[in-house]
């Protein structure tokens, strides 16, 4: 599953891009009910922020769930990311714990989305 949001200007640049691979979506119900949410800067030719959600499988291995590339780490981008996560993954299970780096934007958005 993927979703792209673009600018309305003539050059049609994307502002947000979200993706979740089908097998990851189906496997979520087998994972531990703890997800880690993190954002990191992209370096190189393409700048922006990579937002990720990962979980831990029963063998204690890291299991990536969903990804998003956005222009900046704002409340709007975190809201979009967590809403898409909720729509694609969270619907399978209503109980889970979120671990983050205590980013104030994440702290503000999580209660609104979940």
C-alpha positions as CSV (number, residue, x, y, z in Angstrom):
1,X,0.0,0.0,0.0
2,X,1.3,3.5,-0.8
3,X,0.0,7.0,-0.7
4,X,1.6,10.1,-2.3
5,X,0.7,13.7,-1.5
6,X,1.9,16.3,-4.0
7,X,2.0,20.1,-4.1
8,X,-0.6,21.9,-6.1
9,X,1.9,24.0,-8.0
10,X,2.9,23.5,-11.6
11,X,6.0,21.3,-11.0
12,X,4.0,18.7,-8.9
13,X,6.6,17.8,-6.3
14,X,5.6,15.4,-3.6
15,X,5.4,16.6,0.0
16,X,4.7,13.2,1.6
17,X,5.1,9.7,0.6
18,X,3.9,6.7,2.6
19,X,4.4,3.0,2.0
20,X,3.7,-0.3,3.6
21,X,4.6,-3.7,2.0
22,X,1.8,-6.2,1.9
23,X,3.6,-9.1,3.7
24,X,4.6,-6.7,6.5
25,X,0.9,-5.8,6.9
26,X,-0.2,-9.4,7.1
27,X,2.6,-10.4,9.6
28,X,1.8,-7.6,12.1
29,X,-0.6,-9.7,14.1
30,X,2.2,-12.2,14.8
31,X,4.5,-9.5,16.3
32,X,4.8,-8.3,19.9
33,X,2.4,-5.4,20.6
34,X,5.2,-2.8,20.9
35,X,6.1,-0.5,18.1
36,X,9.0,2.0,17.9
37,X,8.4,5.3,16.0
38,X,11.3,7.3,14.8
39,X,12.2,10.1,12.4
40,X,15.7,10.7,10.9
41,X,17.2,13.1,8.4
42,X,17.9,12.0,4.9
43,X,21.3,13.1,3.6
44,X,22.7,13.2,0.1
45,X,21.0,14.3,-3.1
46,X,17.5,14.1,-1.7
47,X,16.8,15.9,1.6
48,X,13.9,15.4,3.9
49,X,12.8,13.2,6.8
50,X,12.3,9.4,6.9
51,X,9.7,8.4,9.4
52,X,9.6,4.7,10.4
53,X,7.7,2.3,12.6
54,X,9.3,-0.9,13.6
55,X,8.3,-3.8,15.8
56,X,10.0,-6.8,17.4
57,X,9.2,-10.3,16.2
58,X,9.1,-13.4,18.5
59,X,12.8,-14.1,17.8
60,X,13.8,-10.6,19.0
61,X,14.6,-9.4,15.5
62,X,13.7,-5.9,14.2
63,X,10.7,-6.0,11.9
64,X,10.0,-2.8,9.8
65,X,6.3,-2.0,9.4
66,X,5.7,1.3,7.6
67,X,7.8,4.1,6.1
68,X,7.2,7.7,5.1
69,X,9.3,10.4,3.5
70,X,8.3,13.9,4.2
71,X,9.8,17.4,3.7
72,X,10.0,18.2,7.4
73,X,9.3,16.8,10.9
74,X,6.1,18.7,11.7
75,X,2.9,18.0,13.6
76,X,1.1,17.7,10.2
77,X,3.7,15.1,8.9
78,X,3.5,13.0,12.1
79,X,-0.3,13.2,12.0
80,X,-0.4,12.0,8.4
81,X,2.2,9.2,9.2
82,X,0.4,7.9,12.3
83,X,-3.1,8.1,10.6
84,X,-1.8,6.0,7.7
85,X,-0.1,3.6,10.2
86,X,-3.4,3.3,12.1
87,X,-5.4,2.7,8.9
88,X,-3.0,0.1,7.5
89,X,-1.6,-1.7,10.5
90,X,-3.2,-0.7,13.7
91,X,-6.6,-1.9,12.6
92,X,-5.5,-5.5,13.2
93,X,-5.0,-5.1,16.9
94,X,-6.2,-2.4,19.3
95,X,-3.6,-3.1,22.1
96,X,-0.1,-1.9,21.6
97,X,2.6,0.2,23.2
98,X,4.4,3.1,21.4
99,X,8.1,3.8,22.1
100,X,9.6,7.0,20.8
101,X,12.4,9.4,21.4
102,X,10.0,11.7,23.3
103,X,9.8,14.1,20.3
104,X,7.2,16.8,21.4
105,X,5.4,16.5,18.1
106,X,4.9,12.7,18.5
107,X,3.7,13.2,22.1
108,X,1.1,15.7,20.9
109,X,-0.1,13.7,17.9
110,X,-0.4,10.1,19.4
111,X,-3.4,10.9,21.8
112,X,-5.2,12.6,18.9
113,X,-4.8,9.7,16.4
114,X,-5.2,6.8,18.8
